[in-house]
């Protein structure tokens, strides 16, 4: 297999609303940033892949408008996933493995502010048995949190501590939406309070992948993808154990996460209770620093938050703050779909 690495990562300052910007205007600075970091031009990119959701934008094929920010003429090799950008990265990784390209640009974006995210996300539920009941995303996360409490895996003070730690770590992240002391607030759906839930906000992110020696030419310390895999749980919530995540564990196993210890983990856990599930599934001890960026509890631009977890893990390797990192992305209710990547830097 070819060695493939993340060589650049950029993201927006995540905001509660960006009414003054279109998706293209929000995305453009991020695209320019990753290209400037590597010295590449658009014409130098062998493959481009994006992740977004038409349901957020409220119009069909909205991702084609974002291509204006990339430049689709002369014609480019391009693809799109109706998923978080982490899955666009997976497609780009497989493209580079084939040898059809040596570099790839991956980007994703989401504007959650115009509508009710809790209602929009019901459209990903089972259309026959669950969606007609209209359980929103917070209510489903609360079911998972209560299951964890009933099983003795956590309690409300422990969940509050997860939120406090994440947003305290986000103080060092200038892109985060929520930083520092944030009140736990009132219950949204018991046992989840406002502080246990992610902020609603708009944002975008982009990374550049490169293969082999090309990666070393573009980046002083590339973040090599040593393994990446994604798996999915059953669609029916009633047939799942919400206190565990077998798909995350299997994806981590296939990605090689358990072969050697990691020093950092960027987990896409929009709700505090989901970090409890992921820590158990990924066998993460207290010696592993979890979400030093603040994670999705500090900024959760839908369709970009998972890609940001991979980008943040890679950025830590680029800066020399991490040597072997795990990155996780999720999609769907109660950690339904999960992607795990293992990144490593060259020995120092």
Protein Blocks (a to p, Z undefined) as FASTA:
>chain_A
ZZdddfbdcdddddfbdfkbcfklmmmmmmmmmmmmnopafklpmbdcddddfklnopah
klmmmmmmnopadcdddddddddfklmmmmmmmmmmnopacbdcddddddfklmcfklmm
mmmpcfklmmmnopafklmmmmmmmmmmmnopacfklmmmmmmmmmmmmmmmmkbmbgcj
ddebjafbdcbdfklpccdddddddddddehjllmmmpmbacddfbdcdddddfblklpc
fkbcfklmmmmmmnopmmpccfbdcdddfbfklmmmmmmmnopafklcghknnpjmlocc
ehklmmmmmmmmmmmmmnopafbdcddddedeehlbccddddddddZZ
